[in-house]
Amino acid sequence: MKRYSDTPINVRLGRYQENKLNEMIKNESYCQQKGIFSKVDAVRTGLNNVIKDYEMTTLGTQ
């Protein structure tokens, strides 16, 4: 069973985002504490938070 999509989405990060993401990934204790094991984990977690917010905001309006 596949865990992720057959059609990956390419994401273009801004310079600031890329720099901070690299800095964050180098901080092993932070990543371990947050359950982040790769850059993709961080992006996926952020996207999940936005989706949860969207669902909570639009709940009952559809």
N, C-alpha and C positions, 0 to 999 in steps of 0.2 A: 504494500500500500504506500502510495506517495504521500509525503507530508505537505508538499507545496505545489504551487501551480505549474502547469505545463508551459505557460507563457509568462516568463518573468518580465517584470516592469523595470526598465532602466531608469534610474533616478539621477538627475544632475544636481549635485549639491553646490551651494555657494562656497566661496573660499573660506569664509568664517565657519560655516557648518562643517566642512571637511577638516579644518584645523582642530576644531573642538572635538569632533568625533574621534580623530586620531589621538588627541590628548586623553580623552575619556577611556579609550580602549587600552592605553598604556597604563592606566591606573587599575591594576589588577584587584586590589582590595575593594574598590568601588564596584567594579564589574561583577565580582563574585557575590558581593552583598546584594546586588540588584538582579542577578541571574542573567547577565549579559555576557555572551561568550564570543560575539563577533559584531562587526558593524551592522550586519543584516539584522541581528537580534535587536539592536538599538532602534533601527529604523522601523522594524515591524512593531515593536512595543509602542513607539510614538504614534504610528498609524492606528493601532488598536485603541489607543486613548482617544484619538480624534473620532473614530467610529463610535465608541461608547458615548462620547459627548453628543454626537449627531443623533444617535438613537434616543438618548434621554431628552434632547431638545425637541425632537419631532414626535415623541411618543404621543399617540392619540391624535395627531394632526393629519394622519394619512387616511 
